[in-house]
Amino acid sequence: MKNNAPLVNFRRLSVPLPWWLVIWVVGPYLVFKAVRALLRLVPVACRNWCSLAVTGGGLWLWYRHGLLVMVLVLLAVAGVGVLWWWRWPWPFQRLVLLPLLAWWRRLTVYRLHWREALDLCGLSERFDGTRIMPRLLAVRCTPAADELLVRMPRGQNPDLYHQASANLAHSFNARQCRVYIGHRTSPPARTGRLARLLRVVDRVRFRDRPRLVWLVFPRRDPLRSVVPSFPVPFEPDFERLPIALGEDLRVFALRLLATHVLIVGATRAGKGSVQWSLVRALAFGIRSGLVRLWGIDPKGGVELSIGRELFSRYEYTDPAPMVAMLEDLVALMRERQARMQGAVRVHTPTLAEPLYVLVVDELLALVALLQDTELRNRARSALALLLTQGAGLGFLVIGATQDPRKEVVELRDFFPARIALRVNERNHVDLILGDGARNRGALADQLSADPSMRGIGYVVLDDRPEPLRVRFSYLPDDEIREMAVEFAAPVQASPAGAPKQRDKRTYRPGRQSAGPLLPESLAGLLDGGEPA
Ligand SMILES: Nc1ncnc2c1ncn2[C@@H]1O[C@H](COP(=O)(O)OP(=O)(O)OP(=O)(O)O)[C@@H](O)[C@H]1O
């Protein structure tokens, strides 16, 4: 028999009709709210999956097998951890200790004071009656610093954070806060079968996200101890020459191709260590002839003559030969310019067309202090030509000076890489590194004058305006002498540098080499015209 009775007979139920209306209207609304709250928990759970898994696993053990089993398992895990730490301390630190520390500091330092600190630092916004805070997306710990990934509210840009950096630092009980945009690391070089797939993943992971900033709070200064010299790369990768150690304990590698380098620092600040670190990174190229190092040492050869053998040309006594040398370099540059016209647009170092690197130990002596006005003007115009036209043609200048005077500052913008070691005056920082560099965290005037802290400085690159604090590797005199003997420049038959033979040996960025750039056994074969 067909039952036509209604599903809910309102008349029989004792609940009055208005209540049913309330249930049908409010019920779905509450369900909607609950589902939305749960969905919001999903990203939180994804970010904290590890702690959730551990807690869940512990509770499950307790529930299924009792407290004793749970404690025993925890003890066993701790034992394995200690063993791991003892045998392989660095992987243990990276995979266990630092993530744990990051979790702890996120909870007890940053999350706890986030709203208060950011509001008081003027970084919260108000819209439509609500307060909008920057969102703390992630906290990462390196051995020396806490790195916070923050999403800015709409209406903000990273300059606000640069301006608030001192207040932020003190709010979170740190001495400094550095603000970076972009990614803290570059996408890894992928090889192997899955490389293509992983590169796609990397492209998504490392996509441009302009609303994100990194706030870096150093916990301790990892640059307190002297950085020993780096091993000489077998084949200098001109895109990444290892010369210093960064605050994050990563090796700082400088891109030298098409880049002039300006080094400024007070007396005994460690300018020499920057120059020698660069020369060391180029050493194999110098020996093979892929790099021709020219040196001008107007301070009487005090700095550079110790590594005299590395230089294809070197002047240190009279100003006239120094200026003549600059002009010779300009002449070589012009010849190469003529050869490259219509053929290639960017120079690639080869043995026939090597990379010329001019090291000038005191720029000011050439562009400002020469008594002879005519010589001074010749020096200035030669240097200006090299700086304006040389980079793309493979003629680079590494210039050091103690004093950022007007004459040096006028040239500053031609140096894509600028390095400020300890300086005496606050305003020198912006003069050397560019306007606003000090506000962005380059506190070169506050670097310690203590002899144990020499060689520390800030680097600003054209494509990366946030200053990087680094310590350059230190090469004692004996090491420079040994390097000069081992990697001495080949005798130059003709200073003109015009190709005397057909040579196809070419610099390839990033190529891994198993041995010296030009093994004896290969040289004859390559000269015969086979591709390198
Ligand atoms: N990277 C470094 N790490 C540790 N100590 C360093 C470093 N660089 C330099 N020093 C120390 O500082 C001293 C002076 O260094 P250096 O001659 O390079 O300074 P400078 O700035 O070139 O001096 P000047 O202005 O006189 O040319 C060195 O003898 C060395 O003891």
The ligand as a Gaussian input file, in Angstrom:
#p B3LYP/6-31G(d) Opt

LIG

0 1
 N       89.056000      38.856000       4.997000
 C       89.867000      39.051000       6.033000
 N       89.754000      38.274000       7.117000
 C       90.564000      38.456000       8.170000
 N       91.512000      39.416000       8.260000
 C       91.661000      40.215000       7.222000
 C       90.856000      40.079000       6.048000
 N       91.241000      41.024000       5.175000
 C       92.220000      41.700000       5.762000
 N       92.493000      41.227000       6.987000
 C       93.505000      41.720000       7.913000
 O       93.559000      43.122000       7.757000
 C       94.854000      43.535000       7.355000
 C       94.732000      44.633000       6.334000
 O       94.161000      44.086000       5.170000
 P       94.314000      44.748000       3.745000
 O       95.716000      45.114000       3.495000
 O       93.641000      43.849000       2.792000
 O       93.470000      46.067000       3.963000
 P       93.337000      47.243000       2.951000
 O       91.957000      47.766000       3.134000
 O       93.723000      46.794000       1.591000
 O       94.399000      48.252000       3.534000
 P       94.986000      49.555000       2.831000
 O       93.896000      50.562000       2.898000
 O       96.135000      49.890000       3.674000
 O       95.328000      49.159000       1.421000
 C       95.519000      42.290000       6.818000
 O       96.893000      42.301000       7.036000
 C       94.878000      41.182000       7.601000
 O       95.544000      40.988000       8.823000

